[in-house]
Amino acid sequence: MTYTLQFLSEIEEDAISGYMWYEAKSTGLGEDFLRMFYASANEIAWNPLLHPKVYQDFRRRLLRRFPYAIYFTVEDDRIIIFGLFHCARNPHVVNAMLQNRETLK
């Protein structure tokens, strides 16, 4: 099955925040972070059901090399990316943030 990837508008803020933090640590590391994020998001489309449900219908894909996770749902033929969060965040806070984000119409 072919899936369409869709990103909530908040994802840009999540990605830029991570980019800025890593770029401040070492020049070019922020670029590596963004590349890993987009590569991981594209890999989700190959087999989204491979990744476990962690909260209600939300699934999680861990990034390689960086302690971040992509949270997404699968709805019919589309994958909706809801969040990109650092893995050290409190899971209850992450769950609340995911619930408060608006879905695409």
VMD Tcl script that builds the backbone (N, CA, C; Angstrom):
set m [mol new atoms 315]
animate dup $m
set s [atomselect $m all]
$s set {name element resname resid chain x y z} {
  {N N MET 1 A 0.839 -1.180 0.000}
  {CA C MET 1 A 0.000 0.000 0.000}
  {C C MET 1 A 0.887 1.247 0.000}
  {N N THR 2 A 0.461 2.252 -0.715}
  {CA C THR 2 A 1.186 3.518 -0.761}
  {C C THR 2 A 0.560 4.492 0.216}
  {N N TYR 3 A 1.392 5.088 1.054}
  {CA C TYR 3 A 0.922 6.052 2.040}
  {C C TYR 3 A 1.411 7.450 1.680}
  {N N THR 4 A 0.609 8.439 2.007}
  {CA C THR 4 A 0.983 9.833 1.843}
  {C C THR 4 A 1.416 10.359 3.202}
  {N N LEU 5 A 2.581 10.999 3.254}
  {CA C LEU 5 A 3.068 11.602 4.496}
  {C C LEU 5 A 2.535 13.017 4.618}
  {N N GLN 6 A 1.973 13.333 5.773}
  {CA C GLN 6 A 1.513 14.693 6.047}
  {C C GLN 6 A 2.064 15.107 7.404}
  {N N PHE 7 A 2.483 16.355 7.501}
  {CA C PHE 7 A 3.076 16.894 8.714}
  {C C PHE 7 A 2.178 17.982 9.287}
  {N N LEU 8 A 1.926 17.921 10.591}
  {CA C LEU 8 A 1.221 19.026 11.238}
  {C C LEU 8 A 2.144 20.245 11.230}
  {N N SER 9 A 1.567 21.428 11.304}
  {CA C SER 9 A 2.368 22.657 11.245}
  {C C SER 9 A 3.348 22.765 12.419}
  {N N GLU 10 A 3.034 22.163 13.546}
  {CA C GLU 10 A 3.910 22.224 14.716}
  {C C GLU 10 A 5.227 21.474 14.514}
  {N N ILE 11 A 5.263 20.583 13.546}
  {CA C ILE 11 A 6.474 19.796 13.299}
  {C C ILE 11 A 7.633 20.700 12.908}
  {N N GLU 12 A 7.349 21.741 12.149}
  {CA C GLU 12 A 8.408 22.672 11.752}
  {C C GLU 12 A 9.072 23.282 12.983}
  {N N GLU 13 A 8.276 23.685 13.949}
  {CA C GLU 13 A 8.813 24.251 15.192}
  {C C GLU 13 A 9.623 23.211 15.966}
  {N N ASP 14 A 9.118 21.986 16.038}
  {CA C ASP 14 A 9.843 20.906 16.719}
  {C C ASP 14 A 11.203 20.675 16.066}
  {N N ALA 15 A 11.219 20.606 14.734}
  {CA C ALA 15 A 12.454 20.331 13.993}
  {C C ALA 15 A 13.441 21.494 14.111}
  {N N ILE 16 A 12.960 22.709 14.019}
  {CA C ILE 16 A 13.849 23.878 14.114}
  {C C ILE 16 A 14.454 23.981 15.502}
  {N N SER 17 A 13.675 23.670 16.521}
  {CA C SER 17 A 14.180 23.699 17.889}
  {C C SER 17 A 15.342 22.716 18.055}
  {N N GLY 18 A 15.161 21.494 17.560}
  {CA C GLY 18 A 16.227 20.497 17.622}
  {C C GLY 18 A 17.434 20.915 16.796}
  {N N TYR 19 A 17.163 21.448 15.613}
  {CA C TYR 19 A 18.239 21.914 14.731}
  {C C TYR 19 A 19.090 22.969 15.425}
  {N N MET 20 A 18.439 23.963 16.010}
  {CA C MET 20 A 19.163 25.064 16.656}
  {C C MET 20 A 20.008 24.564 17.822}
  {N N TRP 21 A 19.479 23.637 18.613}
  {CA C TRP 21 A 20.212 23.125 19.764}
  {C C TRP 21 A 21.466 22.389 19.298}
  {N N TYR 22 A 21.305 21.498 18.313}
  {CA C TYR 22 A 22.458 20.735 17.836}
  {C C TYR 22 A 23.453 21.598 17.074}
  {N N GLU 23 A 22.971 22.571 16.337}
  {CA C GLU 23 A 23.873 23.446 15.584}
  {C C GLU 23 A 24.710 24.295 16.544}
  {N N ALA 24 A 24.129 24.676 17.689}
  {CA C ALA 24 A 24.870 25.430 18.702}
  {C C ALA 24 A 25.971 24.575 19.330}
  {N N LYS 25 A 25.758 23.271 19.389}
  {CA C LYS 25 A 26.759 22.364 19.959}
  {C C LYS 25 A 27.931 22.151 19.006}
  {N N SER 26 A 27.627 22.030 17.712}
  {CA C SER 26 A 28.679 21.787 16.722}
  {C C SER 26 A 28.148 22.149 15.335}
  {N N THR 27 A 28.879 22.966 14.621}
  {CA C THR 27 A 28.466 23.371 13.284}
  {C C THR 27 A 28.279 22.147 12.395}
  {N N GLY 28 A 27.125 22.078 11.747}
  {CA C GLY 28 A 26.807 20.958 10.866}
  {C C GLY 28 A 26.005 19.857 11.535}
  {N N LEU 29 A 26.028 19.807 12.862}
  {CA C LEU 29 A 25.284 18.765 13.575}
  {C C LEU 29 A 23.772 18.988 13.443}
  {N N GLY 30 A 23.364 20.245 13.392}
  {CA C GLY 30 A 21.950 20.558 13.187}
  {C C GLY 30 A 21.463 20.052 11.835}
  {N N GLU 31 A 22.304 20.209 10.816}
  {CA C GLU 31 A 21.973 19.700 9.478}
  {C C GLU 31 A 21.834 18.177 9.509}
  {N N ASP 32 A 22.734 17.511 10.224}
  {CA C ASP 32 A 22.654 16.055 10.358}
  {C C ASP 32 A 21.349 15.641 11.037}
  {N N PHE 33 A 20.950 16.400 12.040}
  {CA C PHE 33 A 19.707 16.129 12.755}
  {C C PHE 33 A 18.506 16.218 11.798}
  {N N LEU 34 A 18.455 17.290 11.010}
  {CA C LEU 34 A 17.342 17.448 10.066}
  {C C LEU 34 A 17.339 16.340 9.012}
  {N N ARG 35 A 18.507 15.983 8.510}
  {CA C ARG 35 A 18.595 14.903 7.527}
  {C C ARG 35 A 18.075 13.590 8.120}
  {N N MET 36 A 18.455 13.316 9.352}
  {CA C MET 36 A 18.016 12.085 10.005}
  {C C MET 36 A 16.499 12.107 10.231}
  {N N PHE 37 A 15.965 13.263 10.605}
  {CA C PHE 37 A 14.527 13.386 10.818}
  {C C PHE 37 A 13.757 13.092 9.527}
  {N N TYR 38 A 14.152 13.749 8.436}
  {CA C TYR 38 A 13.425 13.558 7.177}
  {C C TYR 38 A 13.632 12.154 6.600}
  {N N ALA 39 A 14.801 11.598 6.764}
  {CA C ALA 39 A 15.040 10.222 6.307}
  {C C ALA 39 A 14.168 9.246 7.100}
  {N N SER 40 A 14.090 9.448 8.409}
  {CA C SER 40 A 13.275 8.569 9.255}
  {C C SER 40 A 11.794 8.705 8.919}
  {N N ALA 41 A 11.344 9.930 8.670}
  {CA C ALA 41 A 9.941 10.150 8.306}
  {C C ALA 41 A 9.617 9.432 6.994}
  {N N ASN 42 A 10.530 9.505 6.029}
  {CA C ASN 42 A 10.306 8.812 4.757}
  {C C ASN 42 A 10.308 7.299 4.926}
  {N N GLU 43 A 11.129 6.780 5.832}
  {CA C GLU 43 A 11.161 5.337 6.082}
  {C C GLU 43 A 9.851 4.841 6.698}
  {N N ILE 44 A 9.180 5.690 7.456}
  {CA C ILE 44 A 7.898 5.316 8.064}
  {C C ILE 44 A 6.908 4.922 6.969}
  {N N ALA 45 A 6.942 5.635 5.848}
  {CA C ALA 45 A 5.984 5.384 4.771}
  {C C ALA 45 A 6.128 3.990 4.165}
  {N N TRP 46 A 7.290 3.374 4.283}
  {CA C TRP 46 A 7.485 2.034 3.729}
  {C C TRP 46 A 6.681 0.984 4.474}
  {N N ASN 47 A 6.652 1.076 5.810}
  {CA C ASN 47 A 5.901 0.105 6.605}
  {C C ASN 47 A 5.561 0.730 7.956}
  {N N PRO 48 A 4.544 1.583 8.008}
  {CA C PRO 48 A 4.229 2.285 9.254}
  {C C PRO 48 A 3.781 1.363 10.389}
  {N N LEU 49 A 3.207 0.215 10.059}
  {CA C LEU 49 A 2.713 -0.686 11.098}
  {C C LEU 49 A 3.838 -1.441 11.795}
  {N N LEU 50 A 5.049 -1.289 11.299}
  {CA C LEU 50 A 6.218 -1.888 11.930}
  {C C LEU 50 A 6.513 -1.228 13.281}
  {N N HIS 51 A 6.126 0.020 13.424}
  {CA C HIS 51 A 6.436 0.792 14.624}
  {C C HIS 51 A 5.307 0.653 15.648}
  {N N PRO 52 A 5.674 0.491 16.914}
  {CA C PRO 52 A 4.670 0.181 17.945}
  {C C PRO 52 A 3.779 1.362 18.317}
  {N N LYS 53 A 2.557 1.015 18.699}
  {CA C LYS 53 A 1.661 2.016 19.280}
  {C C LYS 53 A 2.160 2.271 20.697}
  {N N VAL 54 A 2.247 3.536 21.060}
  {CA C VAL 54 A 2.728 3.880 22.392}
  {C C VAL 54 A 1.681 4.618 23.213}
  {N N TYR 55 A 0.681 5.187 22.537}
  {CA C TYR 55 A -0.372 5.910 23.237}
  {C C TYR 55 A -1.567 6.003 22.298}
  {N N GLN 56 A -2.669 5.421 22.689}
  {CA C GLN 56 A -3.872 5.352 21.853}
  {C C GLN 56 A -3.489 4.915 20.444}
  {N N ASP 57 A -3.767 5.713 19.419}
  {CA C ASP 57 A -3.426 5.338 18.039}
  {C C ASP 57 A -2.079 5.890 17.592}
  {N N PHE 58 A -1.348 6.522 18.489}
  {CA C PHE 58 A -0.057 7.110 18.133}
  {C C PHE 58 A 1.036 6.040 18.136}
  {N N ARG 59 A 1.811 6.051 17.065}
  {CA C ARG 59 A 2.956 5.162 16.931}
  {C C ARG 59 A 4.226 5.989 17.060}
  {N N ARG 60 A 5.333 5.317 17.352}
  {CA C ARG 60 A 6.598 6.030 17.573}
  {C C ARG 60 A 7.710 5.402 16.741}
  {N N ARG 61 A 8.477 6.268 16.103}
  {CA C ARG 61 A 9.662 5.857 15.339}
  {C C ARG 61 A 10.853 6.587 15.944}
  {N N LEU 62 A 11.806 5.850 16.498}
  {CA C LEU 62 A 12.992 6.452 17.089}
  {C C LEU 62 A 13.976 6.842 15.991}
  {N N LEU 63 A 14.613 8.002 16.154}
  {CA C LEU 63 A 15.647 8.426 15.215}
  {C C LEU 63 A 16.947 7.721 15.545}
  {N N ARG 64 A 17.709 7.408 14.518}
  {CA C ARG 64 A 19.049 6.883 14.741}
  {C C ARG 64 A 19.956 8.059 15.080}
  {N N ARG 65 A 20.914 7.814 15.947}
  {CA C ARG 65 A 21.962 8.761 16.309}
  {C C ARG 65 A 21.507 9.885 17.237}
  {N N PHE 66 A 20.259 10.274 17.208}
  {CA C PHE 66 A 19.760 11.364 18.043}
  {C C PHE 66 A 18.655 10.848 18.961}
  {N N PRO 67 A 18.607 11.344 20.200}
  {CA C PRO 67 A 17.593 10.848 21.151}
  {C C PRO 67 A 16.229 11.512 20.955}
  {N N TYR 68 A 15.686 11.390 19.767}
  {CA C TYR 68 A 14.382 11.958 19.422}
  {C C TYR 68 A 13.492 10.870 18.868}
  {N N ALA 69 A 12.179 11.111 18.930}
  {CA C ALA 69 A 11.206 10.173 18.390}
  {C C ALA 69 A 10.162 10.927 17.582}
  {N N ILE 70 A 9.733 10.301 16.498}
  {CA C ILE 70 A 8.655 10.827 15.667}
  {C C ILE 70 A 7.382 10.115 16.092}
  {N N TYR 71 A 6.338 10.880 16.359}
  {CA C TYR 71 A 5.043 10.328 16.738}
  {C C TYR 71 A 4.075 10.546 15.584}
  {N N PHE 72 A 3.356 9.484 15.206}
  {CA C PHE 72 A 2.483 9.573 14.045}
  {C C PHE 72 A 1.288 8.646 14.188}
  {N N THR 73 A 0.290 8.877 13.346}
  {CA C THR 73 A -0.863 7.982 13.241}
  {C C THR 73 A -0.990 7.531 11.792}
  {N N VAL 74 A -1.673 6.411 11.610}
  {CA C VAL 74 A -1.953 5.890 10.277}
  {C C VAL 74 A -3.462 5.929 10.097}
  {N N GLU 75 A -3.903 6.676 9.095}
  {CA C GLU 75 A -5.334 6.804 8.812}
  {C C GLU 75 A -5.565 6.506 7.342}
  {N N ASP 76 A -6.162 5.363 7.060}
  {CA C ASP 76 A -6.418 4.915 5.692}
  {C C ASP 76 A -5.115 4.898 4.892}
  {N N ASP 77 A -4.988 5.806 3.922}
  {CA C ASP 77 A -3.814 5.805 3.060}
  {C C ASP 77 A -2.852 6.947 3.379}
  {N N ARG 78 A -2.965 7.525 4.562}
  {CA C ARG 78 A -2.053 8.615 4.920}
  {C C ARG 78 A -1.462 8.418 6.306}
  {N N ILE 79 A -0.257 8.938 6.450}
  {CA C ILE 79 A 0.461 8.931 7.717}
  {C C ILE 79 A 0.554 10.377 8.156}
  {N N ILE 80 A 0.078 10.658 9.350}
  {CA C ILE 80 A 0.112 12.028 9.864}
  {C C ILE 80 A 1.162 12.102 10.956}
  {N N ILE 81 A 2.183 12.927 10.730}
  {CA C ILE 81 A 3.246 13.130 11.707}
  {C C ILE 81 A 2.770 14.200 12.689}
  {N N PHE 82 A 2.649 13.822 13.957}
  {CA C PHE 82 A 2.131 14.717 14.988}
  {C C PHE 82 A 3.214 15.398 15.810}
  {N N GLY 83 A 4.359 14.755 15.973}
  {CA C GLY 83 A 5.364 15.357 16.842}
  {C C GLY 83 A 6.748 14.784 16.639}
  {N N LEU 84 A 7.723 15.601 17.000}
  {CA C LEU 84 A 9.135 15.219 17.032}
  {C C LEU 84 A 9.625 15.683 18.394}
  {N N PHE 85 A 9.774 14.743 19.321}
  {CA C PHE 85 A 10.092 15.092 20.699}
  {C C PHE 85 A 11.352 14.390 21.184}
  {N N HIS 86 A 12.046 15.062 22.084}
  {CA C HIS 86 A 13.228 14.476 22.726}
  {C C HIS 86 A 12.760 13.329 23.613}
  {N N CYS 87 A 13.502 12.245 23.623}
  {CA C CYS 87 A 13.109 11.043 24.371}
  {C C CYS 87 A 13.180 11.212 25.889}
  {N N ALA 88 A 13.856 12.252 26.365}
  {CA C ALA 88 A 13.953 12.466 27.806}
  {C C ALA 88 A 12.709 13.172 28.366}
  {N N ARG 89 A 11.813 13.589 27.501}
  {CA C ARG 89 A 10.596 14.253 27.973}
  {C C ARG 89 A 9.711 13.273 28.729}
  {N N ASN 90 A 8.987 13.809 29.688}
  {CA C ASN 90 A 8.037 13.026 30.465}
  {C C ASN 90 A 6.969 12.468 29.521}
  {N N PRO 91 A 6.729 11.162 29.521}
  {CA C PRO 91 A 5.736 10.570 28.613}
  {C C PRO 91 A 4.335 11.149 28.779}
  {N N HIS 92 A 3.976 11.539 29.990}
  {CA C HIS 92 A 2.652 12.120 30.215}
  {C C HIS 92 A 2.543 13.487 29.534}
  {N N VAL 93 A 3.634 14.243 29.531}
  {CA C VAL 93 A 3.656 15.540 28.853}
  {C C VAL 93 A 3.563 15.333 27.339}
  {N N VAL 94 A 4.297 14.357 26.827}
  {CA C VAL 94 A 4.252 14.054 25.391}
  {C C VAL 94 A 2.836 13.651 24.992}
  {N N ASN 95 A 2.199 12.780 25.767}
  {CA C ASN 95 A 0.831 12.344 25.463}
  {C C ASN 95 A -0.127 13.531 25.434}
  {N N ALA 96 A 0.003 14.438 26.402}
  {CA C ALA 96 A -0.859 15.619 26.440}
  {C C ALA 96 A -0.611 16.516 25.223}
  {N N MET 97 A 0.643 16.680 24.846}
  {CA C MET 97 A 0.965 17.510 23.685}
  {C C MET 97 A 0.392 16.896 22.409}
  {N N LEU 98 A 0.479 15.583 22.278}
  {CA C LEU 98 A -0.063 14.922 21.094}
  {C C LEU 98 A -1.574 15.110 21.013}
  {N N GLN 99 A -2.251 15.009 22.131}
  {CA C GLN 99 A -3.706 15.168 22.152}
  {C C GLN 99 A -4.144 16.592 21.818}
  {N N ASN 100 A -3.296 17.566 22.144}
  {CA C ASN 100 A -3.662 18.970 21.935}
  {C C ASN 100 A -3.363 19.481 20.535}
  {N N ARG 101 A -2.670 18.702 19.735}
  {CA C ARG 101 A -2.348 19.135 18.374}
  {C C ARG 101 A -3.534 18.827 17.463}
  {N N GLU 102 A -3.853 19.776 16.612}
  {CA C GLU 102 A -4.982 19.643 15.692}
  {C C GLU 102 A -4.637 18.718 14.529}
  {N N THR 103 A -5.565 17.878 14.140}
  {CA C THR 103 A -5.346 17.029 12.979}
  {C C THR 103 A -5.603 17.795 11.693}
  {N N LEU 104 A -5.002 17.303 10.634}
  {CA C LEU 104 A -5.216 17.895 9.312}
  {C C LEU 104 A -6.601 17.501 8.813}
  {N N LYS 105 A -7.237 18.381 8.150}
  {CA C LYS 105 A -8.569 18.085 7.577}
  {C C LYS 105 A -8.448 17.868 6.102}
}
mol reanalyze $m
mol bondsrecalc $m
mol representation Tube
mol addrep $m
